[in-house]
Amino acid sequence: MLAGSALITLSSLPYLDLETLPPFVIEKLPVRFEALWLFSLRVHVAAAALTFPLCLLLSTRFLQRRALVHRFLGRIAGALVLFVLVPSGSVLAFDAKGGALVTAGFLLSAAIVTWGIVRGIACARRRDLVAHRHAMQHVVAQMSVAVVSRAMIVGFDSYGFDPDVAYVIALWVPVVAAAAFVELLSPRRQPAFDSLLPTLTRIRREALQPIRVRARAFVRPLARSGR
């Protein structure tokens, strides 16, 4: 993923040139709100080049064992993703190649990333590290969609696949697969059946307690009277 991120960053460097427009941008123009679109594109490329490698490094044991460094870098990464990467990507999604279906896929991925960042921060603050890790795995998985999707598009092009259909498949399959993959890898919660027996036992004990109290209240006066 680091290698893929580096390749995408190198290929996207021309987007940061403020004086010339790369062929991809010229092909996209004209778009609605052109100035906003160009600004969002450059900001998104710069933010992705920083945040994805940083999130990958934060997933390593080396940084996870260094709580202070992990917390500091995590706050930087979370702020960039939440306030820069997601908003700029959402703006670009509305003019994405492939129409409304591709726009919906990008927005779904952005929603999962936003949920993961917000939930991850909340879980970290209450020291729920298992839930924090689960939420952040969703963030990293959705950010990896860019690498997987680009590889799939290159593969489809080599086989002469319809570009419009290929773009839809190359987006939706990684987005859904990434979310499903994280859920499959996440620690399994205790099965409902395993927790059902203790619950029923507690209910039975609490239900019988008033009966026992009433029985004791009736038996004690009889014992005192000698009956």
For each residue, the residues with C-beta under 8 A, 3 or more apart:
1: 4 5 52 56 144 147
2: 5 6 53 56
3: 6 7
4: 1 7 8 147 150 151
5: 1 2 8 9 48 49 52 53 56 146 147
6: 2 3 9 10 53
7: 3 4 10 11
8: 4 5 11 12 48 146 147 150
9: 5 6 12 13 45 48 49
10: 6 7 13
11: 7 8
12: 8 9 15 16 45 48 49
13: 9 10 16 17
14: 17 20 22
15: 12 22 24 25 41 42 45
16: 12 13 42 45 46
17: 13 14 20 21 22
18: 42
19:
20: 14 17
21: 17 25 26 29
22: 14 15 17 25 26
23: 26 27
24: 15 27 28
25: 15 21 22 28 29 38 41
26: 21 22 23 29
27: 23 24
28: 24 25 31 37 95
29: 21 25 26 34
30: 34
31: 28 34 37 95
32: 37 94 95
33: 36 37
34: 29 30 31 37 38
35: 38 39
36: 33 39 40 91
37: 28 31 32 33 34 40 41 91 92 95
38: 25 34 35 41 42
39: 35 36 42 43
40: 36 37 43 44 87 88 89 91 92
41: 15 25 37 38 44 45 88 92
42: 15 16 18 38 39 45 46
43: 39 40 46 47 84 88
44: 40 41 47 48 84 85 88 89 92
45: 9 12 15 16 41 42 48 49
46: 16 42 43 49 50
47: 43 44 50 51 80 81 84 85 88
48: 5 8 9 12 44 45 51 52 85 143 146
49: 5 9 12 45 46 52 53
50: 46 47 53 54 80
51: 47 48 54 55 77 80 81 85 143
52: 1 5 48 49 55 56 143 144 146
53: 2 5 6 49 50 56 57
54: 50 51 57 58 73 76 77
55: 51 52 58 59 77 81 136 139 140 143
56: 1 2 5 52 53 59 60 140
57: 53 54 60 63 73
58: 54 55 63 64 70 73 74 77 136
59: 55 56 64 136 137 140
60: 56 57 63 64
61: 64 65
62: 65 66
63: 57 58 60 66 69 70 73
64: 58 59 60 61 70
65: 61 62
66: 62 63 69 70
67: 70 71
68: 71 72
69: 63 66 72 73
70: 58 63 64 66 67 73 74
71: 67 68 74 75 124
72: 68 69 75 76
73: 54 57 58 63 69 70 76 77
74: 58 70 71 77 78 124
75: 71 72 78 79
76: 54 72 73 79 80
77: 51 54 55 58 73 74 80 81
78: 74 75 81 82 117 120 121
79: 75 76 82 83 84
80: 47 50 51 76 77 83 84 85
81: 47 51 55 77 78 84 85 86 113 117 139 143
82: 78 79 85 86 114 117 118
83: 79 80 86 87
84: 43 44 47 79 80 81 87 88
85: 44 47 48 51 80 81 82 88 89 113
86: 81 82 83 89 90 110 113 114
87: 40 83 84 90 91
88: 40 41 43 44 47 84 85 91 92
89: 40 44 85 86 92 93 106 110
90: 86 87 93 94 106 107 110
91: 36 37 40 87 88 94
92: 37 40 41 44 88 89 95 96 106
93: 89 90 96 102 103 106 107 110
94: 32 90 91 103
95: 28 31 32 37 92
96: 92 93 99 102 103 106
97: 102 164 167
98: 101 102 103 164 167 168 171
99: 96 102 103
100: 103 104
101: 98 104 105 168 172
102: 93 96 97 98 99 105 106 167 168 171
103: 93 94 96 98 99 100 106 107
104: 100 101 107 108
105: 101 102 108 109 168 171 172 175
106: 89 90 92 93 96 102 103 109 110 171
107: 90 93 103 104 110 111
108: 104 105 111 112 175
109: 105 106 112 113 142 145 175
110: 86 89 90 93 106 107 113 114
111: 107 108 114 115
112: 108 109 115 116 138 139 142 175 179
113: 81 85 86 109 110 116 117 138 139 142 143
114: 82 86 110 111 117 118
115: 111 112 118 119 135 138
116: 112 113 119 120 135 136 137 138 139 142
117: 78 81 82 113 114 120 121 135 139
118: 82 114 115 121 122
119: 115 116 122 123 131 135
120: 78 116 117 123 124 132 135 136 139
121: 78 117 118 124 125
122: 118 119 125 126
123: 119 120 126 128 129 131 132 135
124: 71 74 120 121 127 128 129 132
125: 121 122
126: 122 123
127: 124
128: 123 124 131 132
129: 123 124 132 133
130: 133 134 187
131: 119 123 128 134 135
132: 120 123 124 128 129 135 136
133: 129 130 136 137
134: 130 131 137 138 182 186 187
135: 115 116 117 119 120 123 131 132 138 139
136: 55 58 59 116 120 132 133 139 140
137: 59 116 133 134 140 141 182 185 186
138: 112 113 115 116 134 135 141 142 178 179 182
139: 55 81 112 113 116 117 120 135 136 142 143
140: 55 56 59 136 137 143 144
141: 137 138 144 145 178 179 181 182
142: 109 112 113 116 138 139 145 175 178 179
143: 48 51 52 55 81 113 139 140 146
144: 1 52 140 141 147 148 174 178
145: 109 141 142 148 149 171 174 175 178
146: 5 8 48 52 143 149 150
147: 1 4 5 8 144 150 151
148: 144 145 151 152 174 178
149: 145 146 152 153 170 171 174
150: 4 8 146 147 153 154 170
151: 4 147 148 154 155
152: 148 149 155 156 166 169 170 173 174
153: 149 150 156 157 166 167 170
154: 150 151 157 158
155: 151 152 158 159
156: 152 153 159 161 163 166 169 170
157: 153 154 160 161 163 166
158: 154 155
159: 155 156
160: 157
161: 156 157 165 166
162: 165 166
163: 156 157 166 167
164: 97 98 167 168
165: 161 162 168 169
166: 152 153 156 157 161 162 163 169 170
167: 97 98 102 153 163 164 170 171
168: 98 101 102 105 164 165 171 172
169: 152 156 165 166 172 173
170: 149 150 152 153 156 166 167 173 174
171: 98 102 105 106 145 149 167 168 174 175
172: 101 105 168 169 175 176
173: 152 169 170 176 177
174: 144 145 148 149 152 170 171 177 178
175: 105 108 109 112 142 145 171 172 178 179
176: 172 173 179 180
177: 173 174 180 181
178: 138 141 142 144 145 148 174 175 181 182
179: 112 138 141 142 175 176 182 183
180: 176 177 183 184
181: 141 177 178 184 185
182: 134 137 138 141 178 179 185 186
183: 179 180 186
184: 180 181
185: 137 181 182
186: 134 137 182 183
187: 130 134
188: 191
189:
190: 194 195
191: 188 194 195
192: 195 196
193: 196 197
194: 190 191 197
195: 190 191 192 198 199
196: 192 193 199 200
197: 193 194 200 201
198: 195 201 202
199: 195 196 202 203
200: 196 197 203 204
201: 197 198 204 205
202: 198 199 205 206
203: 199 200 206 207
204: 200 201 207 208
205: 201 202 208 209
206: 202 203 209
207: 203 204 210 211
208: 204 205 211 212
209: 205 206 212 213
210: 207 213 214
211: 207 208 214 215
212: 208 209 215 216
213: 209 210 216 217
214: 210 211 217 218
215: 211 212 218 219
216: 212 213 219 220
217: 213 214 220 221
218: 214 215 221 222
219: 215 216 222 223
220: 216 217 223 224
221: 217 218 224 225
222: 218 219 225 227
223: 219 220 226 227
224: 220 221
225: 221 222
226: 223
227: 222 223
